[in-house]
Amino acid sequence: MGQTARVSAIVWIAAVSLAAWLWLLLCQGFFWRTDVRLPRRQDPGEWPSVCVVVPARDEAAVLPASLPSLLAQQYPGRAEIFLVDDGSSDGTGQLARDLADTHGGLPLTVASPGEPPAGWTGKLWAARHGIGLARARGPEYLLLTDADIAHAPDSLRELVAAARSGGFDVVSQMARLRVESRWEQLVVPAFVYFFAQLYPFRRIGRKGTRTAAAAGGCVLLRTDAAERARIPDAIRHAVIDDVALARAVKGSGGRIWLGLAERVDSVRPYPRLHDLWRMVSRSAYAQLRHNPLLLLGTVVGLVLVYLVPPAALVAGLAAGDGAAGALGGAAWLVMTGTYVPMLRYYRRPVWLAPLLPFTAFLYLLMTVDSAVQHYRGRGAAWKGRTYARPDAVADERPL
């Protein structure tokens, strides 16, 4: 009787997991598809002016692979770059000047804002300084891009054409992250997959929806929309600044778009699991608004959706329960199938898809570790700065 009850419980749990996957497959904005790329666009009659703002803190290791791509932008209108050296100790600012002297191209201004005041995250304080300098030029658009992002020569042109053609106030591309090391191959595609599951790209760009998100590595922002949404002052506390920016712009009546990039790439390496762990755990609990109940719900959800299917399959086979094994196997199959498009986008072998439960387990541990670090008073940390207070992070609930 006890064994029958246990098997029956496994069947029910596996059935719930399969139902969750069928709902995700059909009702969550087709998040698993990777065909959301820059929308239809045509060249404007007159190209608007653009200022590129690059916050940079200790980025000397990646600038030689990224900054020349910005300097070399083939943009028909007026464009210039403002790199804000945010208290670097590795010569980032001077290296940027040297690269501009060597490569030429778009005009480059290097500035430094000093240490951020209380209530500001370092990156947004640097962005504020760069946006202030840029506004003196009166640009119609701002391109906010990270120091590790390399752009194809026509990237700025295509972004502006897409924004003008679609009437978007924000056009953002999820840069293709590096996937060279074994850990990068295992963890990085899943990072984008989970992000798209949380913020389905199709819903973001559709009129009348409340879902809002952006990818901080590449955000083209209309200047008047930034002023209307009070960017960056309105989101000065935000650790997850890209989502907060998108929420602010959409909340003030702006139209936003987010999709996968084709020729916008991050050159930052994450060779070890430790490096990837830090990338995720520094902001995972902030995404949950430092709420223990949301943390508990997230852990339960990850277990039910990602860990139950293989566990039910193994338990069903071991106990001779065909129903549990079939339900668990079906849920695992759906999960695997939805992950294959992301692996193909990253040009990784599809045999990695069945390993998604293991990767999800790593993300579960990273999320719990993020909460542990928060309650130890360490909070979100990046580039030598720590943001430990619960109120130091903007409310970033998906709209």
C-alpha atoms as one frame of an Amber mdcrd trajectory, in Angstrom:
protein
   0.000   0.000   0.000   2.792   2.444   0.959   4.698   1.734  -2.248   1.503
   2.170  -4.284   0.859   5.535  -2.624   4.412   6.665  -3.310   4.191   5.651
  -6.939   0.811   7.332  -7.240   2.327  10.540  -5.858   5.125  10.343  -8.414
   2.562   9.949 -11.184   0.635  13.008 -10.055   3.757  15.150  -9.671   5.033
  14.047 -13.081   1.627  14.855 -14.596   1.752  18.371 -13.130   5.276  18.819
 -14.500   4.184  17.706 -17.966   1.169  20.044 -17.825   3.513  22.901 -16.878
   5.712  22.132 -19.884   2.754  21.992 -22.257   1.640  25.374 -20.959   5.156
  26.797 -21.387   5.365  25.331 -24.888   2.097  26.847 -26.133   1.142  29.731
 -23.848   4.319  31.554 -22.805   4.814  33.650 -25.901   6.627  30.883 -27.788
   9.655  31.922 -25.734  11.676  28.986 -27.046  11.769  30.240 -30.627  14.871
  32.150 -31.660  13.568  33.957 -34.741  12.885  37.297 -33.028  15.540  39.380
 -34.766  15.622  43.041 -35.792  12.186  43.893 -37.228  11.539  45.054 -40.767
  13.263  48.320 -41.455  14.138  50.771 -44.187  16.652  53.571 -44.286  15.242
  56.909 -43.125  15.315  59.847 -45.496  17.560  61.711 -43.089  19.747  59.902
 -40.585  19.363  61.224 -37.013  22.301  62.024 -34.783  23.359  59.402 -32.233
  25.604  59.456 -29.182  27.066  56.173 -27.932  27.514  55.918 -24.142  29.866
  53.220 -22.797  30.190  52.837 -19.005  33.499  51.094 -18.325  35.098  49.942
 -15.077  38.343  47.957 -15.260  37.733  46.849 -18.837  41.271  46.973 -20.232
  41.176  43.218 -20.924  38.206  43.453 -23.322  38.426  46.953 -24.828  40.900
  46.008 -27.606  38.309  43.512 -28.920  35.249  45.753 -28.514  35.990  49.480
 -28.754  37.481  49.368 -32.298  34.154  47.942 -33.505  32.346  51.041 -32.219
  34.942  53.395 -33.661  34.496  51.685 -37.043  30.709  52.091 -37.243  29.583
  52.888 -40.788  26.817  55.301 -39.885  25.564  57.814 -42.459  24.559  60.414
 -39.872  26.425  62.201 -37.101  27.620  59.909 -34.325  30.180  60.051 -31.547
  31.213  57.962 -28.558  31.402  58.852 -24.868  33.302  56.292 -22.806  32.893
  56.891 -19.078  35.826  55.521 -17.088  34.132  54.546 -13.835  37.022  54.613
 -11.372  39.130  52.021 -13.185  42.441  50.881 -11.740  43.739  49.151 -14.891
  44.205  52.096 -17.242  40.883  51.679 -19.044  40.568  55.380 -19.890  44.045
  55.777 -21.353  43.736  52.543 -23.279  40.517  53.833 -24.840  42.290  57.003
 -25.954  45.171  54.983 -27.386  42.770  52.738 -29.319  41.007  55.792 -30.760
  44.349  57.261 -31.837  45.321  53.972 -33.472  42.055  53.080 -35.201  40.473
  56.460 -35.863  36.821  56.415 -36.821  34.035  58.015 -34.782  35.034  60.791
 -32.369  35.692  59.516 -28.852  35.465  61.411 -25.573  36.730  59.759 -22.384
  35.375  61.129 -19.128  35.238  60.148 -15.455  32.321  60.826 -13.105  34.025
  60.126  -9.789  32.619  57.754  -7.183  28.828  57.345  -7.221  26.877  59.072
  -4.449  24.674  57.139  -2.051  21.642  55.635  -3.749  23.281  55.097  -7.143
  24.714  51.939  -8.630  28.091  52.552 -10.214  27.091  51.665 -13.769  24.036
  53.935 -13.755  26.022  56.803 -12.245  28.543  56.421 -15.059  25.714  56.206
 -17.598  24.174  59.381 -16.155  27.456  61.216 -16.615  27.800  59.989 -20.189
  24.186  60.821 -21.047  24.686  64.311 -19.622  27.678  64.872 -21.893  25.815
  63.427 -24.852  22.736  65.604 -24.391  24.874  68.682 -24.941  25.162  67.484
 -28.550  21.377  67.234 -28.907  21.215  63.660 -30.304  17.914  62.085 -31.265
  19.110  58.679 -30.036  21.430  57.281 -27.406  23.119  53.905 -27.804  23.858
  52.460 -24.373  26.316  49.613 -24.766  28.652  47.756 -22.440  32.418  47.820
 -22.767  32.585  44.113 -23.615  30.219  44.318 -26.602  31.604  44.125 -30.153
  29.340  45.480 -32.908  29.290  44.661 -36.599  30.194  47.701 -38.761  26.535
  48.343 -39.674  25.115  47.690 -36.203  24.280  51.298 -35.351  22.779  51.893
 -38.790  20.521  48.830 -38.492  19.411  49.704 -34.958  18.423  53.237 -35.956
  16.630  52.036 -39.089  14.659  49.523 -37.004  13.721  52.135 -34.407  12.612
  54.663 -37.026  10.717  52.143 -39.169   8.869  50.566 -36.233   8.309  53.714
 -34.187  10.152  52.210 -31.216  11.552  54.262 -28.348  13.833  51.385 -27.336
  15.413  48.828 -29.628  17.545  46.354 -27.704  19.450  43.281 -28.807  20.505
  40.394 -26.595  24.177  40.170 -27.507  25.462  36.705 -28.332  27.540  35.713
 -25.304  30.794  33.786 -25.546  30.442  29.980 -25.515  33.978  28.627 -25.897
  34.796  26.927 -22.602  32.941  23.804 -21.476  31.189  25.654 -18.692  30.172
  28.463 -21.047  28.637  25.925 -23.407  26.696  24.340 -20.561  25.534  27.501
 -18.763  25.406  30.446 -21.190  22.726  29.321 -23.692  20.548  28.364 -20.726
  20.989  31.883 -19.312  19.400  33.396 -22.421  16.804  30.603 -22.571  15.689
  31.295 -18.977  15.632  35.046 -19.642  13.397  34.551 -22.677  11.160  32.247
 -20.651  10.722  34.960 -18.046  10.385  37.804 -20.579   9.077  36.371 -23.889
  10.495  38.563 -26.644   7.318  38.471 -28.731   5.281  40.011 -25.944   7.778
  42.788 -25.287   7.440  44.379 -28.718   3.692  43.892 -29.052   1.338  46.805
 -28.438  -0.966  46.420 -25.467   1.219  43.975 -23.513   2.717  44.691 -20.119
   5.895  42.600 -20.462   8.980  44.814 -20.457  12.680  43.972 -20.651  15.852
  45.009 -22.421  19.389  43.657 -22.720  21.836  46.117 -21.210  24.667  45.350
 -23.599  22.896  46.957 -26.549  20.075  49.472 -25.995  19.186  52.137 -28.548
  17.087  54.710 -26.685  15.242  57.705 -28.075  16.448  60.769 -26.160  13.028
  62.306 -25.606  11.743  58.943 -24.314  14.652  58.867 -21.848  13.728  62.324
 -20.629  10.048  61.411 -20.318  10.919  58.297 -18.301  13.594  60.156 -16.277
  16.348  57.776 -17.336  18.637  57.082 -15.557  17.578  58.984 -12.407  14.325
  57.037 -12.013  16.215  53.720 -11.910  19.346  54.859 -10.082  19.058  52.045
  -7.475  18.633  49.246  -9.988  21.185  46.441 -10.092  19.246  44.819 -12.970
  19.282  48.098 -14.843  18.216  46.869 -18.290  14.867  45.497 -17.109  14.308
  48.594 -14.989  15.024  50.850 -17.985  12.547  48.996 -20.167   9.869  49.141
 -17.468  10.375  52.881 -17.022  10.146  53.633 -20.744   7.132  51.381 -21.319
   5.464  52.683 -18.173   5.755  56.240 -19.491   4.012  55.329 -22.742   7.006
  54.338 -24.868   7.250  51.429 -27.287  10.055  48.931 -26.795  11.481  45.996
 -28.711  13.901  43.236 -27.677  15.298  40.382 -29.733  18.321  38.211 -30.324
  21.364  39.699 -31.998  22.981  38.416 -35.146  26.224  40.376 -35.170  26.425
  41.950 -31.722  28.675  39.809 -29.524  30.028  39.859 -26.000  33.776  39.259
 -25.886  33.914  38.812 -22.116  35.202  35.334 -21.194  33.714  33.195 -18.435
  36.155  30.264 -18.544  35.381  28.818 -15.094  32.167  27.856 -13.365  33.109
  30.314 -10.626  33.009  33.191 -13.127  29.568  32.218 -14.383  28.366  31.623
 -10.828  29.301  35.195  -9.895  27.578  36.570 -12.995  24.276  34.930 -12.047
  24.357  35.064  -8.256  25.227  38.759  -8.046  21.700  39.738  -9.078  19.504
  36.633  -8.849  17.999  37.517  -5.471  17.538  41.122  -6.589  15.378  39.758
  -9.429  13.213  38.197  -6.692  13.011  41.568  -4.881  14.779  40.040  -1.846
  11.538  38.266  -1.006  11.931  34.894   0.790   8.511  33.733  -0.415   9.449
  34.428  -4.027  12.711  32.566  -3.432  10.802  29.574  -2.083   8.395  29.684
  -5.020  11.298  29.877  -7.467  13.039  26.879  -5.920   9.818  24.839  -5.946
   9.127  25.905  -9.525  12.610  24.955 -10.736  12.352  21.572  -9.044   8.883
  20.870 -10.447   9.601  22.030 -13.989  13.220  20.976 -14.524  14.159  18.307
 -11.977  10.962  16.274 -11.675  10.911  14.997 -15.299  14.210  13.053 -15.200
  13.575  12.014 -11.584  10.100  10.698 -12.479  11.485   8.822 -15.471  14.177
   7.134 -13.371  11.811   6.448 -10.459   9.145   5.075 -12.784  11.591   2.709
 -14.449  13.007   1.598 -11.114   9.567   0.970  -9.610   8.107  -0.567 -12.740
   5.545   2.222 -12.983   5.031   2.843 -16.679   2.754   5.856 -16.119   5.322
   7.755 -14.017   8.107   6.909 -16.452   6.042   7.909 -19.482   4.922  11.224
 -17.958   8.422  12.080 -16.787   9.926  11.101 -20.123   7.350  13.147 -22.036
   8.011  16.229 -19.909  11.776  15.803 -20.374  11.268  15.421 -24.116   9.268
  18.658 -24.351  11.889  20.441 -22.256  14.669  19.147 -24.482  12.825  20.115
 -27.649  12.291  23.705 -26.485  15.999  24.072 -25.702  17.284  22.858 -29.068
  16.602  26.158 -30.938  18.723  28.098 -28.418  21.596  25.644 -28.782  21.388
  25.980 -32.564  21.404  29.767 -32.234  24.615  29.434 -30.235  25.957  26.849
 -32.701  26.334  24.255 -29.971  25.679  20.497 -30.341  22.088  19.433 -29.689
  23.223  16.594 -27.405  23.581  19.278 -24.724  19.797  19.734 -24.669  18.995
  16.742 -22.398  21.473  18.181 -19.859  19.211  21.171 -19.208  17.939  19.718
 -15.863  21.520  19.667 -14.581  22.057  23.252 -15.718  18.782  24.291 -14.089
  19.984  22.693 -10.849  23.115  24.848 -11.041  20.940  27.949 -11.499  18.861
  26.882  -8.504  22.018  26.716  -6.393  23.208  30.077  -7.736  19.884  31.679
  -6.805  19.985  30.252  -3.281  23.598  31.389  -2.945  22.551  34.896  -4.030
  20.054  34.966  -1.165  22.620  33.620   1.298  25.110  36.328   0.293  22.406
  38.963   0.698  21.548  37.893   4.243  25.224  37.751   5.122  25.333  41.447
   4.269  27.324  41.048   1.075  24.510  41.789  -1.341  24.979  42.163  -5.076
  28.646  42.692  -5.906  30.348  43.630  -9.141  33.733  45.112 -10.026  34.660
  45.743  -6.419  31.370  47.387  -5.400  28.691  45.848  -3.201  25.031  46.850
  -3.058  23.809  45.235   0.117  20.706  47.149   1.219  17.324  45.657   0.291
  16.133  49.088  -0.809  19.174  49.561  -3.034  17.504  47.662  -5.840  14.594
  48.932  -7.870  11.404  46.907  -7.980  11.879  44.871 -11.148   8.745  42.807
 -11.391   7.927  41.819 -14.983   5.028  43.914 -16.197
